[in-house]
Amino acid sequence: MQLLKAAICQLLALAGVWLALRFWPEALNARWAPVLQASGAALFSRLLRQPLWWLPIHLLFFPAVLLAASLQLPAWVYLGAGLLMALVFWGTAGGDVPLFLSSPAVAAALGDIAARERAQTFIDLGAGLASVAAPLAAAMPELRVTAQERAPLPYLLARWRCRKLANAAVVGGSFWDCDLGRFDLVFAFLSPAVMPRLGPKLEREMRPGSLFVSSSFPLPDWPVSAEIRLADRRATRLYCYRIGE
């Protein structure tokens, strides 16, 4: 759905600039057309209520296309770039979950939480490059760590990072298909777009007394058991939710 919205935004902005150049050429300098198209696409994106992380994509897409066309690169370069993007951001357009990387401070804070909770099992939903799972598993060998990642290239890199960690498992597929009932501690760094849908899944599957921790994005209409503010570059906030509380 988001990919369709993005295409509509780009086409509407392109059509608007084309009409302006055709019927009011004296009012619009052609050199500013790419800027106006990008700004228009970003505006339409907000009107269609796309997630905020789509804004830089809309602002950069058409200027990048024009730049690439001016360079006259061979066709295999575009094919390779498209394939690489697909491998990294697989499912992003449909699942609304971009690739976010957690800081070392997040992994350290989750280690403290796991120790306080005396957790035995942990899962990272949408683990990316295992930026949390790998250091957590290395620091806590008694904790069974699962990293769930759907995108092919991050999945392979996560597996490589965890290859020597006996207590870490990297699994593929969508976390929507994963049963969360066997985990004491569940962590996610996802997107505001999926949090309303994630809440019922947590409530339905997680055991009473277990803990869910969300980085940066709170669960709407859920009471926060604790909020942890980290001193990393992003000033990350960890929202903790006690299931059944």
Helices and strands as residue ranges (DSSP letters): H 2-23, G 25-27, G 30-32, H 33-47, H 54-71, H 75-88, H 92-95, H 104-117, E 121-125, H 133-139, E 144-148, H 152-161, E 168-171, G 175-177, G 180-182, E 185-188, H 195-205, E 211-215, E 226-229, E 237-242
